[in-house]
Amino acid sequence: MRKYRWIFPIAVGILLLAGVGFWGYGQMVSRQAAETALNNKYNLAFYNLLNNVQNMEVMLSKSLVGEETHQDSQLFMRLWQESLAAQSNLGQIPVTEASVARTIKFLNQLGAYSQSLAAQTAGGSSKNDDQWQTLNKLYKQAQTLNGELRNVESSLSSGTLTLSELKRDSRYVLRRAGPQLANSNFQVIDRNMQQYPTLIYDGPFSDHIARKTPVGLEGSQVSSDQARDISLKFIERRPNTTYIANVAGTVNGRLPVYRVDISPRPAQNGEKITMGVSSRGGKVVWMLNSRSPGTAALKVREAGDIAGRFLEDRGFKDMESTYYEVRDAVAVFNYAATQGKIILYPDQIKVTVSLDNGQVVGYDAANYWMAHRARTLPQPRLTAAEARAKLSPRLEDVTPGRLALIPKTVDNEVLAYEFQGRLDKDVFLVYIDALTGEEVKLLKVIKTNNGVLTM
C-alpha cells in the first residue's frame, strides 16, 4: 500500500486540473458568445451608418439637379432625418467621442442646414446660387466620407478587420475624414439613403404598386385543374422531358393565386418549377425555377433577346426593355408596357434568364397585372421643348425627352416627359408633368459592372 500511496494525490491533481480546464473552457466559450453578440450589435450600427452616408450622398447629388421647390422641400426634410439617424448610429460604434467629434459636428450642421432649406423651399423660395455652391461642396465631402467608410467595410468583409479592431482602426479613418467634413465654411445638409435592395435594378417605379384591387385581371374564377393546365402551357419545355404539375394550395393577398409545383423528369441540377396562377382570370403572376445555373456562357444582349422572345410568345407584344441586373450567372431584365409611343412604367414585368444555357428561370408580372389596362391618356399641354426648359440649366447632354406614364402617388398616375441628363459624371432622370410643367420625379442612374439601377 505504501508503494502505491503516491497515486492518490496524483489522481486528485489530475482531476483538479481537469476541473480547472473545463471551467476555463466554459468561461472562454461564454466570453466568445458575449463578444460575438456585442460585435453583432456594433456591426449593425456600422452598416446602418454606412447606409445613412450612402443615401446622404445620393440626396445631395439630387439637390444639385432639382428645380422644383416642392421636390426640394421633401428632399431636404428627408436629408435632415437621415442625418439624425447617422448621428445615432455613429454613437453606437465603439469609438471615443473625441475621435469623431468633428464628424459629429458635420452631421449636426448638415441636419440644421437641411432643416432650414426645407423650411425655405416649403415657403416657395428656391435655393439660390450660393446655396447651390454650398450643396455642391457638401456633396463632394459626402463622397469623401462614404469612401472612407467603404474602406472600413472592405476590411470587415474580408476578415482583415474585426469589430474589436474597428474601435482602433475606424477611429483613425473617421478622425481623418472629420476635419474635411466639418470645415467651418460649410453649413450643411443631410441626405437620405436608398438601400441597395428592393428597388435595385428594377428601374424606376417598380415597387410603387400598393392598390387593394388589381385592375389588370379580368374574367371568371378558374379551377385548380385549369390553373395546372395554364402553368404547363406557360413553361418552356425541354425535349424528351415529362412535366408533372400539382396544385400545392392557394396564396391569398393582393393577387390571390394557385401555387402550382412542376417537376421535370428527368430533372437537371435539382430543377423544380413553382408558379403562381391567378384564381381570377387564370394569368401567370410569377414563376421560379430552382435549377442552379452553371458557368455563364451567354452575353447579356443574347439573354435580353431570349427574354424579349419569351414575353412575345406569351402574348406580351408591346413591351420595352428598361433596366437589367446580372448576378450569380443570371440576368434579370425589366420590361414596361407601351401605349403608342408612351412607356407605361407602372406596368412592369421582370424576366430572369440563366446565362449558362439561356433558360428562363424567373418571371414576375405582379406589378403588370396590378396596374395594366387600356388607358385614356390626356394630350400634353407642353411640348418637349417647353418641358425641357423647366430643367436645371446645369444639366448637360440632355436627351430630347419622351413621354412616360409614371405613378405620382399610390392611386395617381401622371403623364410626364422623361429626360436624361448629366451633371459632371453623374446621370439623372428628370420627369416633368406634361400638363402642368411641374417637376414630379427625380432619379439618379447608377451604372455598375452588373447592370443599371436608379435611386
N, C-alpha and C positions, 0 to 999 in steps of 0.2 A: 504494500500500500504506500509505504514511504517512497518507493521507487516512482510511482505514478502521481504523487501528490502535486507535482508542478502542472499537471494537465488542467486542473480545475481553474486556477487563476488565468491561464491562457485562454481557456474557453470563455470565461467571463469577459475577458478583454476583447475577444473577437466579437462577442455578442454586443458589447458596448459600442465598439467601433461600427458594427453593422447598424446599430440603432441610430448612432450619430449620423452616419452616412445617409440612412433613409430619411432622417429628419431634415438633413441638409438638402437632400434632393427635393423633398416636398417643399421646402422654403424656396428653392430655386424655381420650381415649377410655378409656385404662387406668384413669385416676383415677375416671372416672364409673362404670366397671364395678365397681371396688373399693368405691366409695361405695355403689352400689346393693346389692351383696352385704352390706355392713355394715348398711345401712338395713333390709334384709330381716330380718337377724338381730335387730336392735333391735325391729322391728315385731312379729316373732313373740313376743318376750319381753313386749312391752307388752300384746298381745291375750291372751296366756296369763294375765298378771296380772289383766287385766280379767275374764276368766272366773273366776279364783280368787275375786275380790272379789264377783262376782255370786253365786256359789254360797255363799260365806260368809254373805251377806245372807239368802239363802233358808233356809239351815240354821239361822241364828239365829232367824228367824221361826218355824220349826218347833219349835224348842226351847221356845217360849213356849206351845205348844199341847199337846205330847205329855205324857202322864201315866205311861206305862209305863217302868220303869227299864231294861228290856232294849232298847227302842227308843232311849231316851236315850243309853245306853252306846254303841251303834253310831253314833249321830248325833255325839256328842262326839268319838269317835275319828276319824271322817271329817273333822270340823272341824279337828282337830289336824293331820291330814295335809294339808289344804288350806292351812292357814296356813304350813306348811313350804314348800309349792310356791310360795305367793305371795312368800315371802321370797326364794326362789331366783330367781324371775322379776324381782322388783324389783331385785335385784342386777345383772341383765344390762342394765338400761335405762341409757342414758348420762347419768346424773345423779350428782353428788357424794354421797358417803355423808353428809356433813354436812347436805345439803339435805333428806334424807329420814330423818334419824336418829330422829325421834320416830315416824314411820310404821313404821320397822323395829322400834322398841321396842314399838309397839302390836301388831304381828304376833307378836313373840316372847311377849308377855304373853298374847295371845289363845291361842296354842298351848299354853302352860303351863297356863292356866286350864282349857281344854277337856280337856287330858290328865288333870288332877286330877278333873274332873267325870266323865270316862269311868270312872276307877277307882272313884269313889264309887258311881255308878249300877250298875256291874257287880257291886258287892258287895251290891246290893239296896237301897241307900239313895236315896230320891228327892231331887230338888233341893228346897230349902226356899224360903220366900218371899223371903228376902234375895237368894238366888242368882237367883231368877226376876227380881227387880227389876234386878239387875246385867245379866242377859241382855237384858232389855228395853232398857236403856240402850245396850248394845253393839249391838243390832240397829239402833237409830237412828243410832249412829255409823257403822255399816257402810253405811247408806243414804247418809250424807254423803260418804264416801269413794267409793262407787260413782258418785254423781252427779258428783263432781269428775273422776273418770277418764272418765266419759262425755263430759264437755265436751272433754277432750283427744281422745277418739276421734272426736268430731264434726269437730273441726278437721283431724284426719288424713284422715278420709274425704272431706271437702270439698276437700282440697288446700291449704287456707289454712295448714296447718302441716306441715312436712316433718320427717323424723326427725332431721335435723341441728338443726332449730329446737326439737325436742322436748327436747333437752338443756337449752335455756334456759327454755322455757315450762312444761314439766311440773314443773320444779324449783319454780316458784312455786306451782303447783297442789298438789303433794304436801306442800310445806312448810306451806302454809296449812291443809291437812287434818290434818297431823301433830299439832299441838298439841291439836286437838279429840279425835283418836282416842287419843292417849297419855295422856289425863287420868289422874292417879295414883289417882283414886277407882275406876278400873275395873281389875279383874284379869280378863282377857278370855278369850274362847274363839274358836276358829276356825270356819270354815264350809266346807262342801263345795259345789262348784259343779255345777250341772246344765246341761250345754251345751245352747244352743238348738238344737238339731238332733236327730237320730234320733227322739226321742220327741215332738217338737214337734207340738202339735195332734192327736196320735194318741189322746189321752185316757189314762186310767190303764192300765197293764199291757199296752200293745200290743206292746212289744218283748221280752217276757219269754220267749217260746217258744223252747226250745232242745232239744226232745226229739229223740232219734235216729230214732224211727219215728213217722210221722203216724198218729194214731188216727182221723182223720175220713174217710180214704179206704178204701173197701171195693170189692170186685168184682174182676173179672179184668183182665188186661192188655189194653190197646186197641192197635190197629194205627195206623200213621201215617195211613192213609186215614180211619179212624174219627175220629182227632184233628182232621183237616182238616174233616170234616163237622160235628163238635161246635162248632168255632170259628165256622163260617159260621152256625150256628143261634143262637149266643150274641150276635153283634154286632147293633147297631141298623142297620137298612138305610134308605138314602135312596131315594126313588122315582127311577126312570129311571137307576139306577146298577148296574153289574155288579161283583161282588166276586170276585176271583181269589185263591185260597188255595193256598199251597205250604208243605210242611213243610221248614223250613230245617235241622233237625237235632234233637238231644236235648240237654237240660241236666240234668246229674246234680246231686245234692245231697240235702238232707233231703226235698225233694219233687221227685223226678225228673219232668221234663215234656218233651213235644214242643214245640219252638218253631215256631209257625206264623206266617208272614208273609201278610198280606192286603192286596191292592192294589185300592182302589176305582177304577173307571173310569166317568166322569171323576173325577179326584181334586180335592180342594179344598185350596188353600194347602199343597201338599206333603204331603197326607194319606197316611199309611201306618199300618196297624194291625199290632201284634205281640202275640202271645198265647202263654201257656204252658198246655198241656193235660196234665194228669197222665197218665202212662203207665199207672198203675193207677187204675181207676175212671172215667177219662175226665172229670175235673172241670176246669173252667177255674180256674186258680190265679191268674193275673194277666193284665191286658190294658193296652196302652198305645197311644194314638192320637197320632201325631206332628204332627197338624194344629196350626198356630199359631192361637191364639184371637184374635178381633178385639176391638173395644171392648165392654166389659161392658154388657149391656142388661137382664139379669135381676137380680132381688133374690135375696138368699141364701135366703130362705124358699121362693121359687119353685124355685130349684135343688135345695133339700132335698126338695121334693115329687117332683121328677123322679128323684132318686137313690133315694128310697123305692120308687117305682113300678118302677124298673129292677130292684131286688132282688126285689120281689114277682113280677114277670113271669118271673123266672128261678128261682122255687121257694123263695125265702127269705121265709117267711111271718112268722116270729116274731122280728123284729129291732127293736131300739130305737136311735134316733139318740142319740149321746152328745156328741161334740165335733166341731168343724169348724175349718177354716182357709181363708182367702181369700188367694190370691196369684196375681199375673200373670194376672188375668182368668179364673181358675178357682177353684172352691170344692171343697175336699176334705172329705167327710163320713165320720165314723167311726161304724160301727154295731156293736152287740153283740147276740148271740143272747139269747133269754129262754127260760126253762123255767117255766111257770106265771107267777108274778109275780116270779120271781127273775132278775136280769140276770146273764148269764154273761160276765164280762169277758175270759176267755181266748179266746172265740170271736168274733173281730172281723173285720170287712170294711171296707175303705175304698173309697169311690166318688168319682171326680173328675168334676165337671160343668163344662163350659165355659160361662161367663156371657154369651157373645155370642149363642148360639142354643140353649142347653140340651142340647147333645150330651154324652153320657157319653164322656169321653176317657181315663178311667183306672179301673182296678179291681184291687184287691189282696185276695185271700182266703187268703193263705198261712197266717196265724195261725188262721183259721177251720178250714181243713182239717187243720192240725196238731193241733187240740185238740177239735174238735166231736164230740160223741157224746151219746147219751141217758144221763144220769147218775142214779144213785140218791143223792139228796141227803138228808142227815140232818135230823131235826126239831130246830129250835132249842131249846136248853135255857134261853136267856134270852129274855125279852120285849124288845121295842124300848125300852120304858121302862127296864128293868133295864140294857140295854146303854148307853142314853143317860146313865145315872148314872155310867158309867165315864169320861165325857168331862171335860176340864178345865172347871172352873166359870167360867173366864174367857171361854169361848166364848159368843158371843151369836148370836141369830137362828138357832138350831139347828133343822134340819129334823126332822120326825118320825122319819126313818130308814126305810131299805128294805133288804131282803135282797139280797145280791150274792155271787156266787162269784168269788173273786179268787185269783191264784196267790201262795202264800207262799214257795215255793221252785220250782225248775225242775219237779219232779215232784209237788208237793204243793199241792193246792187247798184253800181254806178258805172255809166259809160264814160270811159276816160281815154285820153291819149297817153300812150306809153312811150317814154323817151329814155334812151340810154345815153349817159354822158360820163365824162371823166374829169376828175379833179386830181391833178398830179398823177399818181399811179393807181388811185382808187376809182372803181367803176360803180355807178349808181343807176338805179331805175327810178324814174320820177313819173308819177301819174297825175295828170291834170284833168279835172272834170270837164267833159266835152260840152256841158251845158252852162256851167257857171264860171269856169276858169279857175276854180279852187284847186289848190294842191291837196290831193286826198291821200296820197301814199308815197312813201319814200323808202327804198330798199337799197342796201349795199350788196353788190355782187362780189362773191369771193370765189376765185378760181384756184383750184388745187390740182395736184397730180392725179387725184381721184375723181375729179368732176367739178361741178359748179354748185354753189349754194347761195342763198340770199338771206340777209339778216336785216 
